[in-house]
Amino acid sequence: MYFAHSSSYIDEGCEIGEGTKIWHFSHLMPGCILGKNCNIGQNVVIMPDVVLGNNVKVQNNVSLYTGVVCEDDVFLGPSCVFTNVINPRSAISRKDEFQKTIVRKGASIGANATIICGVEIGRYAMIGAGAVVTKNVSAFSLVVGNPGRHAGWVSKCGHKLDFNKGNVAVCIETGEKYYLSDNAVSTDK
């Protein structure tokens, strides 16, 4: 069972997981799939064939276009933007050119960030507020600015990791160790 505010529109053919909440003025279109315990904020549009994993948080005023896939535990900040076509034109239909955008497990996208279609955002990456992401983002990477640029590494909890003393860093919240090798971070040695 899920909760949907009376002002929301849920088209026939949506798949919605148990414990999911859908708030005011949101619209879910046919064929979208939402996992368990998601939270869909006010004024959100989820287009056909969008897939959200479990525990995905979508803040107010986000439009998720066909081609967007978010794995479990993804956070989408207020008014962040996804595109689905590289060169849109009003007079030219490009529905057969929609590109897939993948947001991997645990990644966070800040308020008003723009994600250009066709990219993959790695596990637990953090996209800063207002950033414009035009290329793939590595797991645990912190990306800021326009165009988005790598500005450091973050833990699963979202704390900046300090690799200044070598290739091992520790999350200040959990004590979990992270390893830097070949410009990539992982929790495996």
N, CA, C and O atoms as a DFTB+ gen file, in Angstrom:
756 C
 N C O
     1  1       0.843      -1.187       0.000
     2  2       0.000       0.000       0.000
     3  2       0.886       1.248       0.000
     4  3       1.916       1.285       0.673
     5  1       0.481       2.254      -0.751
     6  2       1.196       3.526      -0.800
     7  2       0.216       4.646      -0.495
     8  3      -0.998       4.440      -0.495
     9  1       0.757       5.848      -0.232
    10  2      -0.069       7.024       0.026
    11  2       0.063       7.989      -1.145
    12  3       1.170       8.238      -1.622
    13  1      -1.052       8.531      -1.608
    14  2      -1.048       9.569      -2.634
    15  2      -2.001      10.676      -2.201
    16  3      -3.172      10.418      -1.925
    17  1      -1.506      11.901      -2.143
    18  2      -2.361      13.040      -1.802
    19  2      -3.475      13.152      -2.845
    20  3      -3.281      12.810      -4.011
    21  1      -4.620      13.625      -2.423
    22  2      -5.791      13.688      -3.318
    23  2      -5.585      14.598      -4.527
    24  3      -6.300      14.464      -5.519
    25  1      -4.628      15.515      -4.467
    26  2      -4.394      16.409      -5.603
    27  2      -3.421      15.818      -6.626
    28  3      -3.204      16.409      -7.684
    29  1      -2.841      14.673      -6.322
    30  2      -1.890      14.063      -7.256
    31  2      -2.646      13.262      -8.316
    32  3      -3.787      12.852      -8.105
    33  1      -1.985      13.045      -9.467
    34  2      -2.552      12.250     -10.568
    35  2      -1.656      11.041     -10.786
    36  3      -0.452      11.170     -11.011
    37  1      -2.258       9.881     -10.715
    38  2      -1.521       8.648     -10.956
    39  2      -2.217       7.921     -12.093
    40  3      -3.311       7.382     -11.925
    41  1      -1.573       7.911     -13.250
    42  2      -2.162       7.277     -14.420
    43  2      -2.151       5.763     -14.277
    44  3      -1.327       5.191     -13.564
    45  1      -3.088       5.131     -14.975
    46  2      -3.153       3.678     -14.981
    47  2      -1.866       3.120     -15.579
    48  3      -1.340       3.652     -16.556
    49  1      -1.369       2.043     -14.982
    50  2      -0.165       1.400     -15.510
    51  2       1.101       1.775     -14.779
    52  3       2.191       1.401     -15.213
    53  1       0.991       2.514     -13.663
    54  2       2.160       2.819     -12.832
    55  2       2.367       1.672     -11.850
    56  3       1.411       1.026     -11.422
    57  1       3.606       1.432     -11.507
    58  2       3.930       0.436     -10.490
    59  2       4.525       1.189      -9.304
    60  3       5.561       1.841      -9.436
    61  1       3.870       1.099      -8.143
    62  2       4.285       1.893      -6.983
    63  2       4.467       0.965      -5.788
    64  3       3.556       0.224      -5.418
    65  1       5.660       1.016      -5.186
    66  2       5.993       0.134      -4.085
    67  2       5.354       0.523      -2.766
    68  3       4.945       1.665      -2.560
    69  1       5.281      -0.448      -1.890
    70  2       4.705      -0.279      -0.558
    71  2       5.465       0.794       0.227
    72  3       6.693       0.868       0.182
    73  1       4.701       1.623       0.947
    74  2       5.288       2.645       1.801
    75  2       5.680       3.926       1.085
    76  3       6.152       4.865       1.727
    77  1       5.500       3.989      -0.217
    78  2       5.830       5.195      -0.984
    79  2       4.785       6.268      -0.718
    80  3       3.600       5.971      -0.563
    81  1       5.241       7.530      -0.666
    82  2       4.344       8.671      -0.449
    83  2       4.467       9.626      -1.622
    84  3       5.568       9.966      -2.057
    85  1       3.312      10.054      -2.128
    86  2       3.248      10.962      -3.278
    87  2       2.462      12.192      -2.834
    88  3       1.299      12.085      -2.443
    89  1       3.094      13.344      -2.895
    90  2       2.510      14.549      -2.315
    91  2       1.800      15.423      -3.342
    92  3       1.625      15.017      -4.491
    93  1       1.393      16.615      -2.932
    94  2       0.513      17.534      -3.662
    95  2       0.943      17.785      -5.112
    96  3       2.119      18.006      -5.403
    97  1      -0.035      17.743      -5.998
    98  2       0.080      18.185      -7.393
    99  2       1.126      17.423      -8.208
   100  3       1.620      17.941      -9.210
   101  1       1.466      16.218      -7.801
   102  2       2.422      15.428      -8.567
   103  2       1.684      14.555      -9.577
   104  3       0.515      14.216      -9.389
   105  1       2.390      14.198     -10.658
   106  2       1.781      13.418     -11.741
   107  2       2.711      12.267     -12.103
   108  3       3.861      12.479     -12.487
   109  1       2.200      11.047     -11.976
   110  2       2.922       9.852     -12.376
   111  2       2.267       9.314     -13.637
   112  3       1.058       9.089     -13.669
   113  1       3.076       9.108     -14.683
   114  2       2.553       8.712     -15.983
   115  2       2.677       7.199     -16.197
   116  3       3.432       6.532     -15.490
   117  1       1.936       6.658     -17.174
   118  2       1.893       5.199     -17.379
   119  2       3.287       4.606     -17.578
   120  3       4.133       5.175     -18.269
   121  1       3.502       3.451     -16.955
   122  2       4.741       2.721     -17.174
   123  2       5.882       3.113     -16.261
   124  3       6.950       2.503     -16.323
   125  1       5.688       4.124     -15.405
   126  2       6.774       4.449     -14.474
   127  2       6.761       3.428     -13.339
   128  3       5.720       2.869     -12.995
   129  1       7.941       3.200     -12.769
   130  2       8.090       2.213     -11.701
   131  2       8.760       2.886     -10.513
   132  3       9.856       3.433     -10.637
   133  1       8.096       2.843      -9.358
   134  2       8.652       3.386      -8.121
   135  2       8.791       2.260      -7.119
   136  3       7.861       1.474      -6.935
   137  1       9.939       2.173      -6.471
   138  2      10.184       1.135      -5.485
   139  2       9.486       1.420      -4.169
   140  3       8.621       2.292      -4.083
   141  1       9.866       0.686      -3.164
   142  2       9.294       0.821      -1.828
   143  2       9.867       2.046      -1.122
   144  3      11.012       2.439      -1.348
   145  1       9.035       2.639      -0.256
   146  2       9.451       3.719       0.651
   147  2      10.064       4.932      -0.044
   148  3      10.949       5.584       0.510
   149  1       9.604       5.232      -1.238
   150  2      10.035       6.461      -1.917
   151  2       9.223       7.628      -1.372
   152  3       8.131       7.437      -0.837
   153  1       9.757       8.827      -1.508
   154  2       9.025      10.039      -1.132
   155  2       9.052      10.986      -2.322
   156  3      10.114      11.465      -2.719
   157  1       7.893      11.250      -2.882
   158  2       7.758      12.095      -4.066
   159  2       7.158      13.418      -3.614
   160  3       6.001      13.467      -3.197
   161  1       7.936      14.486      -3.694
   162  2       7.516      15.794      -3.196
   163  2       6.425      16.434      -4.031
   164  3       5.851      15.818      -4.929
   165  1       6.160      17.683      -3.710
   166  2       5.114      18.459      -4.384
   167  2       5.540      18.836      -5.790
   168  3       6.702      19.159      -6.034
   169  1       4.579      18.792      -6.724
   170  2       4.778      19.268      -8.096
   171  2       5.866      18.494      -8.840
   172  3       6.668      19.085      -9.562
   173  1       5.891      17.197      -8.666
   174  2       6.849      16.327      -9.350
   175  2       6.145      15.655     -10.516
   176  3       4.991      15.244     -10.390
   177  1       6.828      15.539     -11.655
   178  2       6.313      14.809     -12.806
   179  2       7.251      13.644     -13.073
   180  3       8.463      13.823     -13.190
   181  1       6.679      12.448     -13.167
   182  2       7.452      11.249     -13.479
   183  2       6.885      10.668     -14.771
   184  3       5.759      10.172     -14.802
   185  1       7.677      10.735     -15.827
   186  2       7.243      10.361     -17.175
   187  2       7.247       8.840     -17.368
   188  3       7.753       8.108     -16.518
   189  1       6.683       8.368     -18.483
   190  2       6.649       6.928     -18.755
   191  2       8.047       6.307     -18.743
   192  3       9.023       6.902     -19.200
   193  1       8.103       5.100     -18.209
   194  2       9.303       4.264     -18.218
   195  2      10.434       4.756     -17.320
   196  3      11.529       4.195     -17.373
   197  1      10.215       5.776     -16.501
   198  2      11.197       6.158     -15.485
   199  2      11.186       5.066     -14.420
   200  3      10.132       4.525     -14.087
   201  1      12.364       4.748     -13.889
   202  2      12.478       3.725     -12.855
   203  2      13.167       4.317     -11.635
   204  3      14.270       4.854     -11.733
   205  1      12.505       4.214     -10.481
   206  2      13.102       4.621      -9.206
   207  2      13.220       3.392      -8.328
   208  3      12.266       2.624      -8.203
   209  1      14.382       3.196      -7.719
   210  2      14.583       2.080      -6.805
   211  2      13.888       2.330      -5.480
   212  3      13.001       3.179      -5.390
   213  1      14.278       1.606      -4.470
   214  2      13.713       1.763      -3.129
   215  2      14.331       2.963      -2.418
   216  3      15.500       3.292      -2.621
   217  1      13.519       3.610      -1.580
   218  2      13.987       4.693      -0.715
   219  2      14.554       5.885      -1.485
   220  3      15.499       6.523      -1.022
   221  1      13.997       6.186      -2.635
   222  2      14.418       7.354      -3.418
   223  2      13.629       8.563      -2.929
   224  3      12.410       8.495      -2.776
   225  1      14.324       9.664      -2.684
   226  2      13.701      10.907      -2.239
   227  2      13.747      11.909      -3.386
   228  3      14.826      12.290      -3.840
   229  1      12.574      12.336      -3.856
   230  2      12.465      13.315      -4.928
   231  2      11.838      14.564      -4.321
   232  3      10.669      14.548      -3.938
   233  1      12.597      15.630      -4.232
   234  2      12.109      16.858      -3.628
   235  2      11.198      17.618      -4.596
   236  3      11.008      17.195      -5.737
   237  1      10.642      18.728      -4.142
   238  2       9.654      19.494      -4.908
   239  2      10.177      19.967      -6.267
   240  3      11.360      20.264      -6.431
   241  1       9.263      20.026      -7.227
   242  2       9.494      20.645      -8.543
   243  2      10.528      19.932      -9.406
   244  3      11.267      20.585     -10.143
   245  1      10.592      18.619      -9.329
   246  2      11.518      17.849     -10.159
   247  2      10.717      17.144     -11.249
   248  3       9.664      16.565     -10.982
   249  1      11.228      17.198     -12.485
   250  2      10.642      16.453     -13.598
   251  2      11.608      15.349     -13.986
   252  3      12.767      15.608     -14.310
   253  1      11.121      14.109     -13.949
   254  2      11.929      12.948     -14.326
   255  2      11.428      12.464     -15.676
   256  3      10.326      11.927     -15.788
   257  1      12.252      12.660     -16.703
   258  2      11.853      12.344     -18.063
   259  2      12.190      10.908     -18.439
   260  3      13.065      10.286     -17.837
   261  1      11.493      10.394     -19.432
   262  2      11.743       9.046     -19.944
   263  2      13.236       8.881     -20.188
   264  3      13.875       9.717     -20.827
   265  1      13.775       7.788     -19.669
   266  2      15.207       7.512     -19.799
   267  2      15.950       7.619     -18.485
   268  3      17.086       7.158     -18.385
   269  1      15.333       8.223     -17.464
   270  2      15.996       8.368     -16.164
   271  2      15.772       7.112     -15.331
   272  3      14.647       6.631     -15.191
   273  1      16.864       6.595     -14.783
   274  2      16.828       5.452     -13.876
   275  2      17.601       5.834     -12.618
   276  3      18.770       6.214     -12.694
   277  1      16.952       5.735     -11.469
   278  2      17.603       6.003     -10.188
   279  2      17.594       4.719      -9.373
   280  3      16.540       4.128      -9.142
   281  1      18.770       4.294      -8.943
   282  2      18.859       3.102      -8.109
   283  2      18.433       3.431      -6.675
   284  3      18.008       4.553      -6.400
   285  1      18.542       2.472      -5.772
   286  2      18.130       2.648      -4.380
   287  2      18.847       3.811      -3.698
   288  3      19.994       4.128      -4.015
   289  1      18.145       4.438      -2.754
   290  2      18.708       5.446      -1.846
   291  2      19.221       6.711      -2.529
   292  3      20.106       7.380      -1.996
   293  1      18.690       7.045      -3.683
   294  2      19.077       8.273      -4.394
   295  2      18.298       9.453      -3.825
   296  3      17.127       9.320      -3.471
   297  1      18.953      10.605      -3.738
   298  2      18.326      11.852      -3.297
   299  2      18.367      12.846      -4.446
   300  3      19.435      13.130      -4.988
   301  1      17.195      13.380      -4.823
   302  2      17.095      14.392      -5.880
   303  2      16.595      15.676      -5.245
   304  3      15.440      15.752      -4.825
   305  1      17.461      16.694      -5.171
   306  2      17.147      17.946      -4.496
   307  2      16.110      18.776      -5.225
   308  3      15.801      18.521      -6.389
   309  1      15.570      19.781      -4.526
   310  2      14.509      20.619      -5.088
   311  2      14.897      21.233      -6.429
   312  3      15.990      21.777      -6.589
   313  1      13.996      21.135      -7.368
   314  2      14.123      21.768      -8.684
   315  2      15.340      21.331      -9.482
   316  3      15.760      22.046     -10.392
   317  1      15.927      20.160      -9.165
   318  2      16.996      19.685     -10.043
   319  2      16.366      19.294     -11.374
   320  3      15.174      18.992     -11.444
   321  1      17.178      19.302     -12.431
   322  2      16.661      19.160     -13.789
   323  2      17.357      18.012     -14.507
   324  3      18.581      17.886     -14.461
   325  1      16.569      17.183     -15.165
   326  2      17.091      16.145     -16.053
   327  2      16.666      16.487     -17.469
   328  3      15.555      16.974     -17.680
   329  1      17.536      16.239     -18.444
   330  2      17.140      16.382     -19.846
   331  2      17.056      14.982     -20.445
   332  3      17.541      14.024     -19.843
   333  1      16.447      14.851     -21.623
   334  2      16.410      13.532     -22.252
   335  2      16.764      13.558     -23.735
   336  3      16.805      12.510     -24.380
   337  1      17.020      14.745     -24.281
   338  2      17.427      14.882     -25.676
   339  2      18.553      15.909     -25.721
   340  3      18.494      16.932     -25.038
   341  1      19.579      15.636     -26.525
   342  2      20.736      16.540     -26.616
   343  2      20.405      17.840     -27.359
   344  3      20.871      18.908     -26.964
   345  1      19.615      17.761     -28.420
   346  2      19.352      18.940     -29.252
   347  2      17.855      19.127     -29.501
   348  3      17.390      18.952     -30.627
   349  1      17.096      19.481     -28.461
   350  2      15.637      19.589     -28.622
   351  2      15.233      20.746     -29.535
   352  3      15.845      21.814     -29.525
   353  1      14.185      20.502     -30.323
   354  2      13.550      21.523     -31.148
   355  2      12.051      21.301     -31.077
   356  3      11.585      20.165     -31.161
   357  1      11.305      22.357     -30.926
   358  2       9.859      22.250     -30.820
   359  2       9.236      21.627     -32.068
   360  3       8.294      20.841     -31.964
   361  1       9.752      21.970     -33.238
   362  2       9.144      21.516     -34.487
   363  2       9.627      20.145     -34.937
   364  3       9.152      19.629     -35.949
   365  1      10.572      19.538     -34.198
   366  2      11.112      18.236     -34.601
   367  2      10.903      17.241     -33.466
   368  3      11.384      17.448     -32.352
   369  1      10.188      16.165     -33.753
   370  2       9.981      15.114     -32.750
   371  2      11.248      14.281     -32.636
   372  3      11.744      13.750     -33.630
   373  1      11.766      14.170     -31.422
   374  2      12.980      13.381     -31.190
   375  2      12.747      12.314     -30.121
   376  3      13.669      11.917     -29.410
   377  1      11.496      11.859     -30.023
   378  2      11.168      10.850     -29.013
   379  2      11.948       9.555     -29.210
   380  3      12.149       8.802     -28.257
   381  1      12.387       9.290     -30.438
   382  2      13.181       8.090     -30.685
   383  2      14.656       8.304     -30.347
   384  3      15.471       7.398     -30.522
   385  1      15.001       9.500     -29.865
   386  2      16.389       9.824     -29.513
   387  2      16.588      10.018     -28.012
   388  3      17.659      10.453     -27.589
   389  1      15.574       9.704     -27.198
   390  2      15.727       9.848     -25.749
   391  2      16.947       9.059     -25.288
   392  3      17.158       7.920     -25.702
   393  1      17.743       9.679     -24.429
   394  2      18.938       9.025     -23.921
   395  2      18.743       8.606     -22.474
   396  3      18.010       9.248     -21.721
   397  1      19.398       7.534     -22.099
   398  2      19.299       6.999     -20.743
   399  2      20.257       7.738     -19.825
   400  3      21.414       7.973     -20.176
   401  1      19.770       8.099     -18.654
   402  2      20.575       8.710     -17.604
   403  2      20.437       7.826     -16.376
   404  3      19.325       7.532     -15.937
   405  1      21.566       7.403     -15.821
   406  2      21.543       6.498     -14.681
   407  2      22.150       7.178     -13.463
   408  3      23.255       7.718     -13.518
   409  1      21.403       7.142     -12.359
   410  2      21.900       7.656     -11.082
   411  2      22.049       6.438     -10.179
   412  3      21.063       5.812      -9.790
   413  1      23.291       6.112      -9.855
   414  2      23.587       4.887      -9.109
   415  2      23.259       5.011      -7.620
   416  3      23.042       6.109      -7.107
   417  1      23.229       3.892      -6.956
   418  2      22.852       3.746      -5.544
   419  2      23.507       4.799      -4.654
   420  3      24.718       5.011      -4.702
   421  1      22.676       5.453      -3.842
   422  2      23.157       6.359      -2.811
   423  2      23.611       7.728      -3.274
   424  3      24.029       8.538      -2.448
   425  1      23.545       8.018      -4.569
   426  2      23.996       9.327      -5.070
   427  2      23.010      10.421      -4.668
   428  3      21.818      10.169      -4.497
   429  1      23.532      11.649      -4.519
   430  2      22.701      12.818      -4.191
   431  2      22.925      13.899      -5.226
   432  3      24.053      14.164      -5.639
   433  1      21.830      14.518      -5.638
   434  2      21.892      15.631      -6.592
   435  2      21.297      16.844      -5.908
   436  3      20.151      16.811      -5.459
   437  1      22.076      17.923      -5.825
   438  2      21.665      19.124      -5.105
   439  2      20.606      19.940      -5.821
   440  3      20.313      19.727      -6.997
   441  1      20.043      20.875      -5.079
   442  2      18.994      21.760      -5.585
   443  2      19.460      22.499      -6.837
   444  3      20.589      22.985      -6.905
   445  1      18.580      22.572      -7.814
   446  2      18.804      23.315      -9.052
   447  2      19.962      22.812      -9.911
   448  3      20.382      23.510     -10.833
   449  1      20.482      21.635      -9.635
   450  2      21.506      21.052     -10.509
   451  2      20.844      20.609     -11.810
   452  3      19.658      20.278     -11.829
   453  1      21.611      20.606     -12.889
   454  2      21.130      20.154     -14.188
   455  2      21.950      18.957     -14.629
   456  3      23.180      19.005     -14.635
   457  1      21.269      17.888     -14.997
   458  2      21.928      16.667     -15.439
   459  2      21.619      16.474     -16.923
   460  3      20.475      16.209     -17.293
   461  1      22.639      16.609     -17.769
   462  2      22.463      16.433     -19.204
   463  2      22.304      14.940     -19.496
   464  3      23.014      14.116     -18.919
   465  1      21.390      14.595     -20.374
   466  2      21.060      13.197     -20.635
   467  2      22.259      12.410     -21.154
   468  3      23.189      12.957     -21.746
   469  1      22.195      11.105     -20.906
   470  2      23.219      10.203     -21.407
   471  2      24.376       9.978     -20.457
   472  3      25.315       9.257     -20.795
   473  1      24.333      10.580     -19.263
   474  2      25.433      10.402     -18.318
   475  2      25.074       9.367     -17.264
   476  3      23.913       9.001     -17.085
   477  1      26.112       8.908     -16.573
   478  2      25.937       8.023     -15.431
   479  2      26.575       8.691     -14.218
   480  3      27.731       9.111     -14.256
   481  1      25.800       8.777     -13.149
   482  2      26.305       9.327     -11.897
   483  2      26.592       8.148     -10.985
   484  3      25.695       7.366     -10.669
   485  1      27.842       8.020     -10.564
   486  2      28.302       6.854      -9.821
   487  2      27.738       6.740      -8.414
   488  3      27.158       7.684      -7.879
   489  1      27.923       5.556      -7.825
   490  2      27.443       5.260      -6.472
   491  2      27.962       6.296      -5.475
   492  3      29.146       6.635      -5.456
   493  1      27.052       6.778      -4.662
   494  2      27.339       7.704      -3.555
   495  2      28.002       9.011      -3.993
   496  3      28.552       9.731      -3.160
   497  1      27.958       9.323      -5.281
   498  2      28.474      10.615      -5.737
   499  2      27.587      11.720      -5.184
   500  3      26.430      11.486      -4.835
   501  1      28.138      12.923      -5.108
   502  2      27.371      14.077      -4.643
   503  2      27.532      15.204      -5.655
   504  3      28.641      15.652      -5.946
   505  1      26.398      15.648      -6.182
   506  2      26.375      16.744      -7.147
   507  2      25.927      17.987      -6.391
   508  3      24.828      18.012      -5.838
   509  1      26.768      19.021      -6.360
   510  2      26.469      20.233      -5.615
   511  2      25.307      21.014      -6.203
   512  3      24.978      20.875      -7.380
   513  1      24.698      21.832      -5.372
   514  2      23.587      22.682      -5.798
   515  2      24.010      23.548      -6.983
   516  3      25.072      24.171      -6.959
   517  1      23.183      23.580      -8.003
   518  2      23.423      24.429      -9.168
   519  2      24.435      23.897     -10.163
   520  3      24.665      24.540     -11.188
   521  1      25.050      22.752      -9.908
   522  2      26.043      22.197     -10.832
   523  2      25.375      21.786     -12.142
   524  3      24.187      21.466     -12.172
   525  1      26.152      21.799     -13.218
   526  2      25.682      21.331     -14.519
   527  2      26.550      20.148     -14.922
   528  3      27.723      20.313     -15.257
   529  1      25.967      18.955     -14.888
   530  2      26.715      17.729     -15.147
   531  2      26.592      17.382     -16.629
   532  3      25.495      17.139     -17.131
   533  1      27.740      17.364     -17.325
   534  2      27.767      17.118     -18.767
   535  2      28.484      15.826     -19.128
   536  3      28.507      15.433     -20.295
   537  1      29.078      15.151     -18.119
   538  2      29.791      13.896     -18.388
   539  2      29.652      12.971     -17.191
   540  3      29.191      13.384     -16.127
   541  1      30.050      11.724     -17.366
   542  2      29.927      10.730     -16.310
   543  2      30.633      11.181     -15.037
   544  3      31.637      11.893     -15.085
   545  1      30.089      10.754     -13.893
   546  2      30.630      11.103     -12.582
   547  2      31.031       9.807     -11.884
   548  3      30.249       8.858     -11.819
   549  1      32.254       9.776     -11.364
   550  2      32.770       8.589     -10.673
   551  2      32.070       8.368      -9.342
   552  3      31.532       9.301      -8.744
   553  1      32.083       7.127      -8.889
   554  2      31.566       6.789      -7.565
   555  2      32.292       7.614      -6.508
   556  3      33.504       7.809      -6.599
   557  1      31.567       8.094      -5.516
   558  2      32.076       8.863      -4.373
   559  2      32.637      10.242      -4.754
   560  3      33.243      10.909      -3.915
   561  1      32.447      10.669      -5.989
   562  2      32.974      11.963      -6.435
   563  2      32.058      13.109      -6.014
   564  3      30.834      12.979      -6.024
   565  1      32.668      14.225      -5.646
   566  2      31.965      15.477      -5.383
   567  2      32.133      16.343      -6.621
   568  3      33.258      16.634      -7.028
   569  1      31.015      16.761      -7.227
   570  2      31.044      17.569      -8.448
   571  2      30.318      18.882      -8.184
   572  3      29.203      18.890      -7.663
   573  1      30.963      20.002      -8.550
   574  2      30.382      21.330      -8.368
   575  2      30.628      22.176      -9.607
   576  3      31.498      21.858     -10.418
   577  1      29.861      23.257      -9.755
   578  2      30.119      24.259     -10.780
   579  2      29.443      24.019     -12.117
   580  3      28.730      23.037     -12.322
   581  1      29.700      24.971     -13.030
   582  2      29.163      24.943     -14.384
   583  2      30.280      25.286     -15.363
   584  3      30.733      26.430     -15.400
   585  1      30.733      24.311     -16.159
   586  2      30.310      22.915     -16.142
   587  2      30.811      22.214     -14.886
   588  3      31.779      22.646     -14.260
   589  1      30.135      21.124     -14.527
   590  2      30.501      20.384     -13.324
   591  2      31.930      19.878     -13.398
   592  3      32.375      19.372     -14.428
   593  1      32.647      20.027     -12.275
   594  2      34.025      19.543     -12.206
   595  2      34.235      18.799     -10.892
   596  3      33.588      19.091      -9.887
   597  1      35.139      17.846     -10.918
   598  2      35.466      17.064      -9.733
   599  2      36.115      17.991      -8.693
   600  3      37.069      18.707      -8.997
   601  1      35.581      17.964      -7.457
   602  2      36.096      18.857      -6.404
   603  2      36.479      18.087      -5.148
   604  3      36.673      18.689      -4.092
   605  1      36.591      16.773      -5.246
   606  2      36.967      15.968      -4.091
   607  2      36.175      14.678      -4.061
   608  3      35.508      14.300      -5.024
   609  1      36.274      14.014      -2.912
   610  2      35.613      12.726      -2.720
   611  2      34.764      12.785      -1.469
   612  3      35.085      13.516      -0.533
   613  1      33.667      12.011      -1.441
   614  2      32.775      11.974      -0.279
   615  2      32.525      10.528       0.143
   616  3      32.636       9.596      -0.653
   617  1      32.185      10.375       1.416
   618  2      31.847       9.059       1.962
   619  2      30.388       8.726       1.655
   620  3      29.664       9.546       1.091
   621  1      29.963       7.523       2.028
   622  2      28.564       7.135       1.876
   623  2      27.642       8.073       2.651
   624  3      26.486       8.272       2.275
   625  1      28.159       8.647       3.732
   626  2      27.365       9.577       4.555
   627  2      27.404      11.004       4.019
   628  3      26.722      11.879       4.553
   629  1      28.187      11.253       2.973
   630  2      28.244      12.572       2.365
   631  2      29.293      13.497       2.950
   632  3      29.280      14.696       2.668
   633  1      30.204      12.968       3.758
   634  2      31.280      13.788       4.319
   635  2      32.475      13.780       3.375
   636  3      32.787      12.758       2.764
   637  1      33.142      14.931       3.260
   638  2      34.311      15.037       2.402
   639  2      35.423      14.148       2.961
   640  3      35.678      14.130       4.165
   641  1      36.075      13.418       2.066
   642  2      37.160      12.525       2.449
   643  2      38.501      13.218       2.232
   644  3      38.696      13.911       1.234
   645  1      39.425      13.027       3.178
   646  2      40.741      13.665       3.130
   647  2      41.796      12.630       2.756
   648  3      42.152      11.770       3.561
   649  1      42.289      12.724       1.526
   650  2      43.347      11.835       1.054
   651  2      44.700      12.549       1.027
   652  3      45.618      12.091       0.346
   653  1      44.841      13.658       1.751
   654  2      46.083      14.427       1.736
   655  2      47.277      13.670       2.318
   656  3      48.420      13.992       1.996
   657  1      47.034      12.671       3.166
   658  2      48.134      11.938       3.806
   659  2      48.354      10.563       3.190
   660  3      49.047       9.735       3.782
   661  1      47.793      10.301       2.036
   662  2      47.975       9.004       1.382
   663  2      46.742       8.555       0.654
   664  3      45.874       9.358       0.310
   665  1      46.670       7.253       0.418
   666  2      45.552       6.728      -0.384
   667  2      44.441       6.113       0.465
   668  3      43.608       5.373      -0.057
   669  1      44.417       6.413       1.782
   670  2      43.358       5.926       2.660
   671  2      42.731       7.116       3.377
   672  3      43.439       7.983       3.889
   673  1      41.400       7.154       3.412
   674  2      40.669       8.197       4.145
   675  2      39.599       7.513       4.986
   676  3      39.190       6.386       4.703
   677  1      39.155       8.217       6.025
   678  2      38.181       7.654       6.953
   679  2      36.991       8.592       7.055
   680  3      37.163       9.803       7.189
   681  1      35.781       8.038       6.992
   682  2      34.565       8.830       7.175
   683  2      34.509       9.307       8.624
   684  3      34.651       8.511       9.551
   685  1      34.302      10.600       8.811
   686  2      34.281      11.153      10.174
   687  2      33.056      10.716      10.958
   688  3      33.047      10.818      12.185
   689  1      32.022      10.232      10.282
   690  2      30.799       9.816      10.972
   691  2      30.806       8.334      11.341
   692  3      30.378       7.958      12.433
   693  1      31.293       7.494      10.427
   694  2      31.194       6.040      10.651
   695  2      32.530       5.358      10.929
   696  3      32.561       4.251      11.467
   697  1      33.639       6.013      10.565
   698  2      34.950       5.383      10.705
   699  2      35.279       4.423       9.573
   700  3      36.340       3.799       9.583
   701  1      34.381       4.295       8.592
   702  2      34.629       3.403       7.458
   703  2      35.805       3.921       6.642
   704  3      35.952       5.127       6.442
   705  1      36.643       2.996       6.173
   706  2      37.822       3.360       5.386
   707  2      37.493       3.367       3.893
   708  3      36.709       2.554       3.404
   709  1      38.120       4.316       3.186
   710  2      37.973       4.470       1.747
   711  2      39.372       4.489       1.143
   712  3      40.318       5.012       1.733
   713  1      39.481       3.901      -0.055
   714  2      40.785       3.731      -0.688
   715  2      40.797       4.425      -2.043
   716  3      39.884       4.250      -2.850
   717  1      41.849       5.221      -2.288
   718  2      42.024       5.932      -3.544
   719  2      43.079       5.224      -4.371
   720  3      44.213       5.058      -3.922
   721  1      42.715       4.803      -5.583
   722  2      43.653       4.135      -6.481
   723  2      43.245       4.443      -7.912
   724  3      42.077       4.306      -8.274
   725  1      44.203       4.856      -8.719
   726  2      43.964       5.165     -10.139
   727  2      42.803       6.151     -10.315
   728  3      41.953       5.971     -11.186
   729  1      42.780       7.186      -9.484
   730  2      41.763       8.244      -9.542
   731  2      40.343       7.712      -9.386
   732  3      39.406       8.211     -10.010
   733  1      40.200       6.697      -8.547
   734  2      38.896       6.130      -8.218
   735  2      38.884       5.779      -6.732
   736  3      39.910       5.397      -6.169
   737  1      37.719       5.911      -6.103
   738  2      37.580       5.610      -4.680
   739  2      36.664       4.408      -4.509
   740  3      35.663       4.264      -5.210
   741  1      37.027       3.547      -3.563
   742  2      36.170       2.406      -3.225
   743  2      36.337       2.086      -1.748
   744  3      37.218       2.621      -1.075
   745  1      35.480       1.210      -1.260
   746  2      35.590       0.755       0.132
   747  2      36.347      -0.565       0.195
   748  3      36.547      -1.122       1.275
   749  1      36.766      -1.061      -0.958
   750  2      37.535      -2.308      -1.037
   751  2      39.005      -1.980      -1.200
   752  3      39.373      -1.102      -1.980
   753  1      39.844      -2.692      -0.459
   754  2      41.290      -2.476      -0.527
   755  2      41.864      -2.954      -1.838
   756  3      43.070      -2.847      -2.061
